[in-house]
């Protein structure tokens, strides 16, 4: 079988090409042999031309040549090329930095927006609250002015000097409606109009505080005016009750004197002291209207009598020197219910209402009651005194001491 010449020439050309490529590769791969051949060629050249040389220099030059033979020598780059190259190499880091920057800017803008929105909302709420507070002040002011007019009307009917002075002070203290307390609320509230709005609100609250303070003082004085009239009405009512009650002259004069003192205290605006006197008169009138009985206590566990010793050095058990004797009694109303009576202690001089007290008796009476209780554990004759209706005084039986001294503690 004959092979065409064209195929043989083509195949030989490809084989030669591969052989030369292999030889070139081997030439580069067999570096020691190649360096030795080049060094020998350099020596031969220098010797044939009579050039002096040093073996070490030739070896070093050949070594450096082959060391850089396969090294890529990049061409010099311009500024723009270097910048683009660096940006291309660092694009991931740049992308992260840009992303972080955008995020921080967005967060900053969002925070600023939230802060500004919060400040605007707060300013709006303060403006709304101011409007509510001003409205409440106007309502309170109207109520106090109505009270003032009512007090003036009564003062015109019943002149009371101390009330006239109070009403003049109230008139001066009651604040007048002020337009400066009204602050217009802009819509919308922005960072531009917010500062002047806050300034107007602060000024309005400053004036509002002064108005509230004056209103409180006026209210307090109006309360005293009403207190004066209430006390005067009570005084008159109690005076009418006293005049209608047929009390003994001494009892009537005593209560009338208390009422007069209460009137003097009212004129001095000592209202608490006046009320105490009026309360006392009221209690005594109720007490005077009821008939009472005074009986010896006859219950287990409660003393029916006590012995007092007033000798500084102590009393002799077998002697009556320096001693007083008291029977313990309790008051009852007409229904037989234990009640309270005013008792003045002979030992302290103080008077208080009591439902149990001691009344002084003679030594013989004390012994009689004691013996009576020892016989069967009870007192056979318990009644020891009475308080008649329309009377303040208790009338004790002849068995008690002539002075009817009483004690509250034993």
C-alpha positions in Angstrom: 0.0 0.0 0.0 1.5 3.3 -1.1 1.3 6.4 1.3 0.6 9.7 -0.4 3.6 12.2 -0.3 1.4 15.0 1.1 0.4 12.9 4.1 4.0 11.9 4.7 5.3 15.5 4.5 2.5 16.8 6.7 3.2 14.2 9.3 6.9 14.8 9.2 6.4 18.5 9.7 4.2 17.9 12.7 6.8 15.4 14.1 9.6 17.9 13.6 7.6 20.6 15.3 6.9 18.4 18.3 10.6 17.3 18.4 11.9 20.9 18.3 9.4 21.8 21.1 10.6 18.9 23.2 14.2 19.9 22.6 13.4 23.5 23.7 11.6 22.2 26.8 14.5 19.9 27.6 16.9 22.7 27.0 15.0 24.8 29.6 14.5 21.9 32.0 18.1 20.7 31.9 19.3 24.0 33.5 22.7 22.8 34.8 23.8 21.6 31.4 22.6 24.6 29.7 24.3 27.0 32.1 27.6 25.0 31.7 27.3 25.3 27.9 26.7 29.0 28.0 29.5 29.6 30.5 31.9 27.6 28.3 30.9 29.6 25.2 31.6 32.9 27.1 35.0 31.6 28.2 35.9 30.6 24.6 34.8 33.9 23.3 36.8 35.9 25.9 39.9 33.7 25.3 39.8 34.0 21.5 39.6 37.8 21.8 42.2 38.0 24.5 39.8 39.4 27.1 40.8 38.8 30.7 37.9 37.5 32.9 37.3 36.0 36.3 35.7 32.5 36.6 33.6 33.6 39.6 32.2 36.6 37.7 31.3 34.4 34.7 29.5 31.9 36.9 27.6 34.6 38.8 26.5 36.3 35.6 25.3 33.1 34.0 23.5 32.1 37.2 21.7 35.5 37.5 20.8 35.4 33.8 19.1 32.0 34.0 17.5 32.9 37.4 15.6 35.7 35.7 15.2 34.1 32.3 11.7 32.7 32.9 10.6 35.6 35.2 7.7 37.8 33.9 8.7 41.4 33.7 5.5 43.4 33.9 5.6 46.7 32.0 5.4 50.0 33.9 1.9 51.1 34.6 0.5 54.7 34.6 -1.4 56.3 37.5 -4.8 55.5 36.1 -3.8 51.9 35.4 -2.4 51.5 38.9 -5.5 53.0 40.5 -7.8 50.8 38.5 -5.7 47.8 39.3 -5.8 48.5 43.0 -9.5 49.1 42.9 -10.0 45.8 41.1 -7.9 44.0 43.6 -9.6 45.5 46.6 -13.2 45.7 45.3 -14.6 43.3 48.0 -13.2 45.4 50.8 -14.4 48.5 49.1 -17.9 47.1 48.6 -18.0 46.2 52.4 -16.9 49.7 53.3 -19.4 51.3 51.0 -22.1 49.1 52.4 -21.2 49.9 56.0 -21.0 53.6 55.1 -24.5 53.5 53.5 -25.9 51.6 56.5 -24.4 54.1 59.0 -25.7 57.0 57.0 -29.1 55.5 56.9 -29.1 54.7 60.6 -27.9 58.2 61.4 -30.6 59.8 59.2 -33.3 57.5 60.7 -32.2 58.3 64.2 -32.2 62.0 63.5 -35.7 61.6 62.0 -36.9 59.7 65.1 -35.4 62.2 67.5 -36.9 65.2 65.6 -40.3 63.4 65.4 -40.2 62.7 69.1 -39.4 66.3 69.9 -42.2 67.5 67.7 -44.7 65.1 69.3 -43.6 66.1 72.8 -44.0 69.8 71.9 -47.5 69.1 70.6 -48.5 67.1 73.7 -47.3 69.9 75.9 -49.3 72.4 73.9 -52.4 70.2 74.3 -51.8 69.8 78.0 -51.4 73.5 78.4 -54.7 74.1 76.8 -56.3 71.6 79.2 -54.7 73.2 82.2 -55.7 76.7 81.1 -59.3 75.5 80.7 -59.3 73.9 84.2 -57.9 77.2 85.6 -60.8 79.1 83.9 -63.3 76.7 85.4 -61.8 77.0 88.9 -61.7 80.7 88.5 -65.4 80.9 87.5 -66.3 78.7 90.5 -64.4 80.9 93.0 -65.9 84.1 91.4 -69.4 82.7 91.9 -68.5 82.0 95.6 -67.3 85.5 95.9 -70.5 87.0 94.5 -72.6 84.8 96.9 -70.5 86.0 99.8 -70.9 89.6 98.8 -74.6 89.1 98.6 -74.8 87.7 102.1 -72.4 90.4 103.4 -74.9 93.0 102.0 -77.7 91.3 104.1 -75.6 90.6 107.2 -72.6 92.9 107.6 -69.6 91.2 109.3 -66.5 93.4 109.5 -64.0 90.5 109.4 -65.8 89.1 106.3 -65.6 92.5 104.6 -61.8 92.5 105.0 -61.5 88.9 103.7 -63.6 89.7 100.6 -61.4 92.7 99.7 -58.3 90.4 99.8 -60.1 87.7 97.7 -61.0 90.3 95.1 -57.4 91.3 94.7 -56.2 87.7 94.6 -58.5 86.3 92.0 -56.6 86.4 88.7 -58.1 87.9 85.6 -58.3 85.9 82.3 -55.1 86.3 80.4 -54.7 85.9 76.7 -51.0 85.2 77.2 -51.9 81.7 78.6 -53.4 80.8 75.2 -50.7 79.3 72.9 -51.6 78.6 69.3 -50.5 75.1 68.2 -48.9 75.1 64.7 -49.8 72.3 62.4 -47.5 70.7 61.5 -44.9 71.2 64.2 -41.4 71.3 62.6 -37.8 71.9 63.8 -38.3 75.5 62.7 -41.4 76.4 64.6 -40.8 74.1 67.6 -38.3 76.3 69.6 -40.5 79.4 69.6 -43.5 77.1 70.5 -41.6 75.7 73.5 -40.6 79.2 74.6 -44.3 80.3 74.5 -45.3 77.2 76.4 -42.7 77.8 79.1 -43.8 81.4 79.6 -47.4 80.4 79.7 -46.8 77.8 82.4 -44.8 80.3 84.4 -47.8 82.7 84.4 -50.2 79.7 85.0 -48.2 78.8 88.2 -48.7 82.4 89.5 -52.4 82.3 88.7 -52.8 79.0 90.4 -51.0 80.2 93.5 -53.2 83.3 93.8 -56.3 81.2 93.1 -55.4 78.9 96.0 -55.0 81.8 98.3 -58.3 83.2 97.3 -60.0 79.8 97.7 -58.5 79.5 101.2 -59.9 83.0 102.2 -63.3 82.1 100.7 -63.3 78.9 102.8 -62.7 81.1 105.9 -65.6 83.4 104.9 -67.9 80.4 104.6 -66.5 79.1 107.9 -67.3 82.4 109.6 -70.9 82.3 108.3 -71.3 78.7 109.4 -70.0 79.4 112.8 -72.2 82.5 113.2 -75.2 80.4 112.1 -74.4 77.7 114.7 -73.9 80.4 117.4 -77.4 81.8 116.6 -79.0 78.4 116.5 -77.5 77.4 119.8 -78.5 80.8 121.3 -82.0 80.1 120.3 -82.0 76.7 121.8 -80.5 78.0 125.0 -83.2 80.8 125.2 -85.9 78.2 124.7 -84.6 75.9 127.4 -85.8 76.7 131.0 -82.4 76.3 132.7 -81.5 77.6 136.1 -80.0 81.0 135.9 -76.5 79.9 136.8 -76.6 77.2 134.1 -78.0 79.6 131.5 -75.4 82.2 132.3 -72.6 79.7 132.0 -73.7 78.5 128.5 -74.5 82.1 127.4 -70.9 83.1 128.4 -69.5 80.3 126.3 -71.5 81.5 123.3 -70.3 85.1 123.8 -66.7 83.9 123.9 -67.3 81.9 120.7 -68.6 85.1 119.0 -65.5 87.0 120.1 -63.3 84.2 118.7 -65.2 84.3 115.4 -64.5 88.0 115.1 -60.8 87.4 115.6 -60.9 84.6 113.0 -60.0 82.1 115.7 -62.5 79.7 114.2 -61.1 76.4 115.5 -61.3 77.8 119.1 -64.8 79.1 118.4 -65.9 75.7 117.1 -64.6 74.0 120.2 -66.8 76.4 122.3 -69.8 75.8 120.1 -69.4 72.0 120.3 -69.2 72.2 124.1 -72.4 74.3 124.3 -74.2 71.8 121.9 -73.1 68.8 124.1 -74.2 70.6 127.3 -77.6 71.5 125.9 -78.1 67.8 124.9 -77.0 66.8 128.4 -79.2 69.3 130.1 -82.3 68.1 128.3 -82.1 64.5 129.6 -83.1 63.4 133.1 -80.4 61.1 134.5 -79.9 58.8 137.5 -76.6 58.2 139.2 -76.1 54.7 140.6 -73.4 52.8 142.5 -71.5 50.3 140.3 -72.5 46.7 141.3 -70.7 44.4 138.8 -68.1 41.7 139.3 -64.5 42.7 138.8 -65.2 46.5 139.2 -64.5 48.3 142.4 -67.5 50.0 144.1 -65.3 52.2 146.3 -61.8 53.5 146.8 -59.8 55.0 149.7 -57.5 58.0 149.0 -54.5 58.8 151.2 -53.1 62.4 151.0 -50.4 62.2 153.7 -46.9 62.6 152.2 -45.4 60.2 154.8 -48.1 57.6 154.1 -51.3 56.8 155.9 -51.8 54.6 159.0 -54.1 51.7 158.1 -55.7 52.0 161.6 -56.3 55.8 161.3 -58.5 58.0 159.2 -56.0 60.9 159.2 -55.3 62.3 155.7 -57.8 60.0 154.0 -60.9 60.4 151.8 -63.4 57.9 150.6 -65.1 57.7 147.2 -67.9 55.5 145.9 -67.6 54.5 142.2 -70.8 55.5 140.3 -72.2 55.5 136.7 -74.9 57.6 135.1 -78.0 56.2 133.3 -80.5 57.9 131.0 -84.3 57.6 131.2 -84.2 54.3 129.2 -81.7 52.8 131.6 -78.8 53.0 129.2 -75.4 54.0 130.5 -74.5 57.5 129.4 -71.8 60.2 129.8 -71.7 63.3 132.0 -69.2 66.1 132.5 -67.1 65.5 135.5 -64.6 67.9 137.1 -61.9 66.1 139.0 -61.2 67.5 142.4 -57.6 66.3 142.2 -56.6 67.8 138.8 -59.2 70.5 138.2 -59.8 69.2 134.7 -63.3 68.5 133.3 -64.0 65.7 130.9 -67.0 63.5 129.9 -67.1 60.2 131.8 -69.4 57.2 132.1 -67.8 56.2 135.4 -66.4 58.3 138.2 -66.0 58.5 141.9 -68.0 60.7 144.3 -66.8 61.5 147.8 -68.7 60.2 150.8 -68.2 60.1 154.5 -66.2 57.3 156.1 -69.4 55.9 157.7 -71.2 55.7 154.4 -68.2 54.1 152.8 -68.1 51.4 155.5 -71.9 50.9 155.2 -71.7 50.3 151.4 -68.7 48.0 151.9 -70.4 45.9 154.5 -73.6 45.7 152.3 -71.6 44.3 149.4 -69.7 41.9 151.7 -72.9 40.3 152.9 -74.2 39.0 149.6 -71.9 40.4 147.0 -74.3 43.1 145.9 -75.3 46.6 146.9 -78.9 46.7 147.9 -79.4 50.5 147.6 -77.6 51.6 144.4 -79.3 55.0 143.7 -77.1 57.8 144.9 -78.1 60.9 142.9 -80.2 62.4 140.1 -79.9 65.1 137.4 -83.2 66.7 136.7 -84.4 67.6 133.2 -83.3 71.0 132.0 -80.5 71.1 134.4 -76.7 70.8 134.3 -76.1 69.9 138.0 -76.3 66.5 139.6 -78.0 66.3 143.0 -76.6 63.6 145.2 -78.2 62.0 148.2 -77.4 63.2 151.7 -75.0 60.2 152.1 -72.4 62.0 149.9 -70.0 64.6 151.1 -71.4 68.1 151.3 -69.0 69.4 148.5 -69.8 66.4 146.2 -66.1 66.1 145.2 -65.5 63.8 142.3 -62.5 61.9 140.8 -61.8 60.4 137.4 -59.0 58.1 138.2 -58.4 55.4 140.9 
